[in-house]
Every structure is written in structure tokens, then in C-alpha cells.
Amino acid sequence: MCVTRWWSRVRDSPGARNQGPRRSQSDVIGFIVVFSIVLVALVGVSAFGISALETTRDATVAESGELAMESVSADLEALFTGTASSRTTELNVESGTLATGEETRMQVTVERGGTTLTPSLDRTFRPITFESDRASIVAENTLLVRDQRVESGAIALQGPLGTFSDEHTVLPMVLTQAATEESLSGGTIQVESIVTDTSSEVFTSDASNTLNVTAELTGIPESRAAVWRRTMNERLDGMSARSPDTPCFTPASGGVRCEFETDTLVTSLVTVEYDLR
């Protein structure tokens, strides 16, 4: 509107009226140029505004997903520690997706004096996952991981649980099992979790031999494996190592493998069945 009024004043001025047809042609060309500049500016502002709105929306969805998964992680911790036998939680995931994750395998082997002790533990579970355009957040075996889709890298938000020392180590195995493999998107989703089995195995050293423990996690993407290696190396820092290298590394099969020594090992297994509604 302001551009139109300005152009009208310029066009109707005495000097403009005296220029004749040539001036009229220049007026038309000038008007087209001005209009084009204004149009390009408006398109640029609109595109920038839409992009900014989409970025804000994606960030809001990711933040809602993180809060939801922190609630899931707290529920799993309560079920693992025995302060609850079941939990039901309503989560707002906005336009994100809550789903059962890919099958993950955890193996624990203990040796003493060159002899492999029994039982060797070999279990599979399916983590609980949240997916959005901006990030994926995964709760697996007491570790909560956020894997960025826009920015590179993954970080640990919570966990893992456990006690680690040369004298006494407690290694948790929270085996989350989906009642049905499913994926639910948008709005409020209910997660029902119940403990279906608990057990533990205790391994001890003898007078001359300590325990050599190998714990391995496979079936996870490299981004999450890197978080497991980083956090577990921090937890195992200062313990007796079986090699001069870091306790946790990438085996040939992928994933993460941790090797360390301890006098007593307690593996605490809790099976949790969950259902998404």
C-alpha cells in the first residue's frame, strides 16, 4: 500500500507529466523493478519464517520426547531396584513416535584361573525408543541415550546403573520385552510395564585368582555403542584392567565389549514386559 501511494505521487508530479511517452515507459519499467524487489523481499521473509517455525516445532517435539523418555527411564529404574513391581505412565510425545526397538543382545562371561564359570549369561531384549525428525531417544538396560539427527553425535542422558570396583561389582541386566512389537505416533501414549521375572548370579574369586569378566552388547548402532563405550570406560576407570588399553572397545562383531577384573560379580537380571497403548 505504501509503495503504491509513493508511486502515485511520483507519477502525478508536474515533472513527470511533462516527460511524455518516454517518461511513461520509464515509469512502467521503474514500477516493475520496484514491485519485483518488494516481491522478492516478501518471499525471502516468508521462507525464513516458515523455516524458523519448522525448526522451533522440531525442537519442541524433541524436548517433549526427552521428558517422556526420562519418565520411562525412571519407571525402569524403579522396577529394577524393586521399589515397584509395575508402572503405568501417560506420555505426551507431540508428533513423535514411541516404539519397540530392534532386538539387542547382551552376553556376560566370567573366567577364574583360566576356567569359564557357569552359567554364561546370554539374553536378548527390545529397548523402548522415541523417534522424531530431530532426534531419537532410547532406553536400554538402564542407559538413556539421545542420538541427534541434525547435530552429530549421541549423548547419555541418564545411567547406566550398577556398582563397579575391584572388590565388588553389580552388573544390571534389565531385559525389556515388548508384549507386541508396535509403533504409536502423536498425542498421549500410555506405557504399561510389569516385572515378570527376577534372578541373580553371584561369582566370587578364590585365594589366588581374581575374576576376569567380559560383558558384550551387540545389535545396536555405532552411535549408541560409542555412548556405551564412553560411559562404561568412565565407570570402570581405576579398576584393574586386563590390558593396557581401555576396558571397553569395539569388537570385530561390532557393538561394545568391556573386559575388567573384580573379586565379586553380581549379575542382577530383571525382565520387564511393556505394552504401548
N, C-alpha and C positions, 0 to 999 in steps of 0.2 A: 504494500500500500504506500509506504514512504517513497519507494523508488518510482512508482507511478506518478505521484504528486510532483516529485522533483522533475521528472521528465516533462510533465505538462508545463511547468513554469519555464523550463528551458526552451521548449518548443514554441510557446506563445510569446516569448520575449520579442521586442522590436527588432533586435539584431537578427534573430532567427528568421523573422518574417521577410526581411529584405533580401535573404540569400537566394530565394527562388528554388527551382527544381533541384539544383546541385546540393543546396543545403538540405532539402528534404531527403535526398538519397543518403547523405551523411547521417542525418537524424535516424533513419531506419537502421543503418549499419551500427551506429552507436548504441541504439536501443537493444539490438540483438546481442551485441558484445556485453553490455551491462546485464541483460537478462541471463545470458549464459553463465557469467561469473556468479550471479546470485544463485542460479540453479545448481551449479557445481558445489558451491559452499553448502547449500541446504542438503544435498545428497551426502557430502562428506560428514556433516554433523549428524545426520540420521544414521549413517553406517557406524560411526563411532559410538553413538548412543546405544544402538542395538547390541554391538559387541560388548560394551560395558555392562549392559543388563544381563547378557548371557553369562559373562564371567562372574557377576555377583550371584546369579542364580546357581551356577555350578558350585561356587564356594559354599553357599548356604546348604545345598544338598549334602555336600561332603561333610560339613560340620555337624549336620543332623545325624548323618550316618555314624560319625565318630562317637557322638554322645550315645547313640543306640548301642553300638558295639561295646562301649565301656560298661553299659548295663549288663550286656550278655557276659562279658568277662567277669564282672563282679558276681553274677549268678554262678558261673562255673567255679569260681574260687570258693564260694560258699558250699557248693556241692562237693568239691574236692576235700575241703577241710572238715566236712561233717557238720557244719552249723545249720545245714538244711538238707533235706532228702529230695525235695522237689521245688521248683520255682516256675512261676508264670509271669511273664513280663510283656507289657504292651510297648511297642516301639514305633516312633514316627520316623519313617525313612524318606519322607518327601517323595521325590520322583525316582529315588534309588531302588535297588533290588536287593532283597535278602534271600540267600540261597544256601543249599548244601554244597560244600566244596568238593574238590576232587579227592579221591582216596589217598591218604598219606600212610606211610609205613614207618614204624619205629621198632628198632631192634636193640636189645641190650645183651651183651655177652660179658661174662666175668671169668677171669683166669686167676689161678693161685698156684704159684710154683710150677708153671707150665701146663697145668691141668685145667681144662674148661669145666667150670662148675655148672650144675644143673639147678633149676631149669634155665635155659636160654630163652629170653623173652622176645617174642615176635608178634606184634599186634598191628592192626590197621584201624584207622578211624577217618571220619569225614569232618573237617573243620566247618565252622559257621562263617559265612562270608557276606560282606556288604559290597555292592558294586555301584559305582556312579561314573559319569563321564570324566570326573576329575581324579578319583582315587578308588582303590579297593582296600578294604579293611578286613582282616582275617583273624579269628580267634582260634588258635590251635595249641592244644596241650599247654595251657596257662600263659601263653605268649600272645599278646595282641599287637599285630603288625599293620602299619599303614603304608601302602605302596602307592606313590604318586603316579598319576598318568600324565600330568602336564609337566611338573618339575621332575627331574630324575631322582632316583633313589628311594629307598624304603627305610622306615624307622620303627623302633619298638615303642609302643605307647604304654604298655604295661607288661610286667613279668620279665622272665619266667619265674615261677615259684620254685622252691627247692632249697636245700641246705647243702653247702659244699665246703668240705675241709679235709685235711689229711686224715683226721681221726674218724669223722662221721659224715656220711653223705646220704641225703634223701633225694631220690630222683623221682619226680612225679610223672605218671603216665595217665593223663585224662583222655579217655577214649570216647570221643563224642560220636554217636551213631545216629543217623537220621532215621526216623520212623518211616519216612518216604522221601525219596530224592525229589526235591521240588525247588521252584524259584518263584517268589512273590514280589510284585513291584507296586510301589506307590502307597501313600497313606499310612495307616496304622496297621501293624502286623503283630500278632501275638506269638511269642515263643514259649512253648511248654517244655520243660526239662525235668527229668526224673532219674535218680540213681538206680540202676538196675543190677549192679554188681560192684563189690569192692574186694580187694585182696592185696596182699603184700608179700614180698620175698626179701629175706634177710641173708646177706652174705658176710662172712667175717674172715679176717686174716688169721694166720697161725703164728707161732712163735718166730718163724724165720721167713715168712713170705707175706708180703702185702697183697692187696687185690689190684689186679690190672683190669680196668673197666673200659669197655668200648660201647658207646651209645651212638646210634646212627639213625638219621631221619632222611627218608627218600620220598620221591613223589611230589616234591614242592618246587616251584620255580626258583631260579637263581636269585632273584631279588629278595625273596623271603629267606632263602638259605644263607645269604650274606648277613641278614639280620641275626639269624640263629648263631652263626659263627661269631659275630662281633659280641653279642650279649653273653654267650656262654664262655668265650675267652675272658671276658671281664669277670664273670662269676668264678671261673677256675683259676684266676690269677693268684699266684702264690702257692698253689698246691704242687705236690710232687708230679713232675711231668715224665712221660715215658720216652720223650725225645727232646732234643734241644729246640725243636720248633714249637709253635703254638699248639695247645691241646686240641683245638678244633680246626678242621681243614676240609677241603673238598676232595672226596674220594673219586676214584675213576668212574663210579656209577652215578656221580652227581649227588646233590643234596649236601648234607653236612655230617661229619663224623668227629666225635670227640673221644680222646683217649687220655685217661688220667689214672692216678693211683689213690687209694684210700684204704683205711683199715676196716671200716664197716660200711656196707652199702645196703640201703633200704630202698627197694623199688615199690612205690605206692601206686596201685592200679585202681582207677575208678572209672567205671563205664557209665556214661550218661547218654540216655536216649532223648532226643529232642524232636519236636514237631513244630512246624511253621504253619500258622493259621491266619 
